[in-house]
C-alpha cells in the first residue's frame, strides 16, 4: 500500500501543474483546478490554503469536471467563480466609473462600500492597477474635464464647477500645474502665451525645440521640419509662436549636442505637463543612465505600481520631450524594441549610440 501511495505522490510531483500549486501561481488560475481527496474540496492553483500532501491530490481541467468527480468548491478561493484578478480588475474599473461620474469628490469609504471592498483594500488595488490613488485619479479626471471644457470655449467658472471643483479658489491655486498657463489663456488655445521655438538638424533628422516661460516644453524629432512646426501649432493654436533668436538657437545646439553625445548630460528647466502618474514615470525615466535599459515591467515597479504596466507604457507614449526624458531606454521584457513616438529606427540608433560610449 505504501508503495502505491509513494508512486502516486511521485507522479503528482512530476506533473508541471504541481509546481504551479506549490508556487500558488495566479497565472495558472483558469487553466486547471486541483482536488484533495482527504477533504473532498477542489481549489485554484493560487489558493492560499495549506498545501495538501501530493498523494491526496488530483488535477481536473475545470470546476465542472471536479464537481462531476464528487468534489465541492473551496470556500476560500472560490474556484467556480471569476478569477480573483478579474474580479479585482472589475472592481477597480467600477470605481473608476464612479469617480468619473461623480459631481464632486467621492470619499474613499463611500467609494469602497459601493464596490464591495474595504477602503484599505480598494486603495491598494486601485494604486496597483492604475498607478494612482483614487484621490489622485479623481484630481486627474477633474483636470482633464476642465481642459476639455475650456478647449470647447466654456466659461472658466462653469468649467471649474462643472468639473467637480468645490471652489474656484482651489482650482486657481493650482491652475498653473493643471493647465501650464492661466485658465483664460488655455481657454483661447494658448492666446497670449509666448512660445519660442527653433528647428535644427541632427544625425536623427530634423529636431524642434520649443520653450514656454516655464521651460522647455517640446523636443520633437522627425523627417519633415514643417510637420514638426505644424504639430507645435496644433498643441496651442492661438499661442504666439516666436522664432528663436541667437540665444535660443544656442539652446537648440546644446540639445543637438546631447543627442549626439548623451553622456555629456543636459540640465535644462522643463515645462512638463501631465497627470501625477505620468510625471512619476517621467521622473523615473530621467533616472535611467545612458547605456542602460529597463523593461516596462521594471519601470512600473520603480514607480511603485507593478501591475500598471499598460499605464506606464501610456505615460512613455505621452512624453513630448524626446531624449531629455529618455523613454527610448524602455524596452520589452524580452529585450526587443517596441513603439517609439519618433520612430523605432531612431530608438534603435539612440540606444546603439549610448551603448558605444
Protein Blocks (a to p, Z undefined) as FASTA:
>chain_A
ZZmmmmmmmmmmmpmklmmmmnopaklgojaccddfknopacdfklcbdcddfklgccdf
bfklmmmnopacdfklopmbccfklmmmmmmmmmmmmmmmpcbdcdfklmmmmnopafkl
mmmmmmmmnopafklmmmmmmmmmmmmmmmnopafklmmmmnopabfklmmmmmmmmnop
afklmmnnogoiacdddddddfkbpadddddfkbcfbdcddfblklmmmmmmmmmmmbcc
ddddfklmmmmmmmmmmmmmmmnopaddddddddfklmmmmmmmmmpcghiacdfklmmm
mnopaklmmmmmmmmmmpcbghjlccklpccfkopacddfkojklmmmmmmmmmmZZ
